[in-house]
Structure formats: C-alpha cells, structure tokens
C-alpha cells in the first residue's frame, strides 16, 4: 500500500521532474521515442497499466487486470507499440503481450510455472523471461512470429532478469554460492533440450 510515484531525471542537467502523485505507480517503461512512459498502478483490488505523455503529463489507462491480479515487470517494445509484462492471476504467474493501440491482450504462457521478468530482444521479435518450469529458474526465449519457445540456459542454481543489448547479446543474473552475478549468455549455449 505504499504511495510510490514516478520521477524523471535528466542525466545531463540533473533536474528531477515528478510524473505521478500518490498513484502507487511502479515498473516504469519508457517508449523507444522517449515520448511516453508506461507504468503499473497498484490498487487494492487489481492493477492498471497507464501511459504518461511526457510532453503534457496526461495519463491514460489502457488495461485493467482481473480482480486481485497483480501486474509486474512491465517492459516497452523497442520497435513497436507493444508492452510485455508478468501477471499473477488465480495462482498462476504468466507472460502477457499488450498492444497499446488496440488494447488487445495476448497470454503468451499458460501453465503452473512461475514465469517472470520478461524483456524484448532489441529488434522486438523475441521475448526472454525467467521460468521455473523445470523446477529451477532458467531463461527462456519466445519467438513472437513463429510462437516457438525454448530454454536457453541450464543451471542448478537459477537465472533471472534477462536483458538484451543493442547487438542482441543476452545478459542475466545468475544465482550462486556468493549471491547474484551478472553474466552473458553465450549463443553457443542456446537451445537446450528438455
């Protein structure tokens, strides 16, 4: 029930601008043209996805979750008006795509696994996310066009929070004996068989 809010910091001038006020706003995701910020508004009964126009500070809400569902890890596509997020609904946490223009939502995963922390590839053609579908969290890749999903890591300790760079290099957190480390997932290690 925290009243978290969003702020925009100009890294050159160090000026800070408040974007929301008392909205319980979280998970900011900026558009590739830097003109809009998507975010999650947490209410007592559900979550909503809003878009802030940075020129006018106008906010419009484009999606409201089912009752008691919780949206997290919102990410903006680097090439299109699409958002990806993880949503906990009826004891399942799955990955969803939301088209901002027509507000059409698509459930990407639908199973008992906990699927979280999605991100887009730099070209917007693939999704990467962490999932415990083998009993241990590993990173999975989902091709938006072909609908093919494959596991790209294989560890006994857990991979989390995949991020993709401009050259489509995939990075993630790996859990080990001394805590978390940042690592690069090498392409030759991709395509593990179940």
C-alpha positions in Angstrom: 0.0 0.0 0.0 3.0 2.3 -0.5 2.3 5.5 -2.3 5.2 5.1 -4.7 5.4 7.6 -7.5 7.4 8.1 -10.7 10.1 10.7 -11.4 12.0 11.6 -14.5 15.7 12.5 -14.0 17.6 14.4 -16.8 21.1 12.9 -16.6 22.7 15.9 -18.2 21.1 18.7 -16.1 20.4 16.5 -13.0 16.9 18.1 -12.9 14.1 15.9 -11.5 10.5 16.0 -12.6 7.6 14.4 -10.8 5.4 12.3 -13.2 2.8 11.0 -10.8 1.4 12.0 -7.4 0.0 9.3 -5.0 -0.8 6.8 -7.7 1.1 3.7 -6.3 2.9 3.8 -9.6 5.6 1.2 -10.3 7.5 -0.6 -13.1 8.1 2.4 -15.4 8.9 1.6 -19.0 9.9 4.3 -21.5 9.0 4.2 -25.2 11.8 4.0 -27.8 11.0 7.6 -29.0 11.2 8.8 -25.3 7.8 10.5 -25.6 5.8 8.2 -23.3 6.2 6.2 -20.1 4.1 3.1 -19.4 3.6 2.1 -15.7 1.6 -0.1 -13.4 -0.8 1.4 -10.9 -1.5 -0.8 -8.0 -4.9 -0.7 -6.3 -6.3 -2.8 -3.5 -8.3 -5.0 -5.9 -6.2 -5.1 -9.1 -3.6 -3.4 -11.2 -3.9 -1.0 -14.1 -1.5 -0.1 -16.9 -1.2 3.6 -17.7 0.7 5.7 -20.3 2.1 9.1 -19.4 2.6 11.6 -22.3 5.8 13.3 -21.3 5.0 16.5 -23.2 1.7 17.1 -21.5 1.9 14.8 -18.4 -1.5 13.5 -19.4 -2.2 9.9 -18.2 -4.5 7.4 -19.9 -5.2 3.9 -18.6 -5.2 1.2 -21.3 -5.6 -2.0 -19.3 -7.2 -3.1 -16.1 -6.3 -6.5 -14.7 -8.9 -9.0 -13.4 -9.8 -8.7 -9.7 -7.0 -9.4 -7.3 -4.5 -9.9 -10.2 -1.1 -8.3 -9.9 0.9 -6.9 -12.9 4.7 -6.6 -12.6 7.9 -6.3 -14.7 6.4 -4.1 -17.4 8.6 -3.5 -20.5 8.1 -1.4 -23.6 9.0 -2.9 -27.0 12.0 -1.1 -28.6 10.4 -1.1 -32.0 6.6 -1.1 -31.7 3.6 0.0 -29.5 3.7 -3.3 -27.5 4.1 -3.9 -23.8 5.1 -7.2 -22.2 4.6 -8.0 -18.5 4.2 -10.7 -16.0 0.8 -11.1 -14.2 -0.2 -13.1 -11.2 -3.8 -14.2 -11.6 -5.6 -17.1 -9.9 -2.5 -18.6 -8.5 -0.6 -18.5 -11.9 2.1 -16.1 -13.0 2.4 -15.9 -16.8 3.7 -13.6 -19.5 1.4 -11.3 -21.5 1.7 -9.0 -24.5 -0.4 -5.9 -24.8 -0.9 -3.9 -28.0 -1.2 -0.3 -26.9 -3.1 0.9 -30.0 -6.0 -1.5 -29.9 -5.5 -2.6 -26.2 -5.6 -6.3 -27.3 -4.0 -8.6 -24.7 -2.4 -11.9 -25.5 -1.4 -14.5 -23.0 2.0 -16.0 -24.0 2.4 -18.6 -21.3 -0.5 -20.5 -19.6 0.7 -23.1 -17.1 1.5 -23.8 -13.5 5.1 -22.5 -13.9 6.1 -19.1 -12.5 7.1 -17.0 -15.5 8.5 -13.6 -14.7 10.8 -10.7 -15.6 10.1 -10.6 -19.4 12.1 -8.4 -21.8 12.2 -7.8 -25.5 15.0 -8.5 -27.9 16.5 -5.3 -29.3 14.7 -6.0 -32.6 11.4 -6.7 -30.8 11.0 -10.1 -32.4 11.6 -12.2 -29.3 10.8 -12.3 -25.6 13.1 -13.5 -22.9 11.9 -14.4 -19.4 12.8 -16.4 -16.3 10.7 -19.5 -15.5 10.8 -22.4 -13.0 9.2 -24.9 -15.4 11.9 -27.4 -14.9 12.0 -26.8 -11.1 14.9 -24.4 -11.3 14.7 -20.8 -12.8 16.2 -20.7 -16.2 15.9 -18.2 -19.1 13.5 -19.0 -22.0 13.2 -17.4 -25.4 9.9 -16.9 -27.1 9.7 -16.0 -30.9 6.7 -13.7 -31.3 6.3 -14.6 -35.0 6.8 -18.4 -35.0 5.4 -18.9 -31.5 8.4 -21.2 -30.7 9.6 -21.3 -27.1 12.9 -22.8 -26.0 15.1 -22.9 -22.9 18.4 -21.1 -23.4 20.1 -21.8 -20.1 20.7 -24.8 -17.9 21.8 -24.3 -14.4 21.3 -25.9 -11.0 21.1 -22.5 -9.1 18.9 -20.1 -11.1 18.9 -17.5 -13.8 16.9 -14.3 -13.5 16.2 -10.9 -15.0 17.2 -11.3 -18.7 18.3 -8.1 -20.5 19.1 -7.7 -24.2 21.6 -5.2 -25.6 21.6 -3.4 -29.0 23.6 -6.2 -30.6 21.0 -8.8 -29.2 23.6 -10.0 -26.6 21.6 -11.6 -23.8 22.6 -10.8 -20.2 21.1 -12.2 -16.9 21.6 -12.6 -13.2 22.8 -16.0 -12.1 22.4 -17.1 -8.5 25.4 -18.8 -7.0 27.1 -19.6 -3.7 28.0 -16.0 -3.1 24.8 -14.4 -4.3 24.0 -13.0 -7.7 26.3 -12.2 -10.5 25.7 -10.6 -13.9 26.6 -12.9 -16.8 26.3 -13.0 -20.6 24.5 -16.0 -22.1 26.7 -17.2 -24.9 24.9 -18.0 -28.2 26.7 -21.4 -28.4 25.0 -22.4 -25.2 21.5 -21.7 -26.6 18.8 -24.3 -27.4 18.9 -26.7 -24.5 16.7 -29.8 -25.0 14.1 -30.6 -22.3 
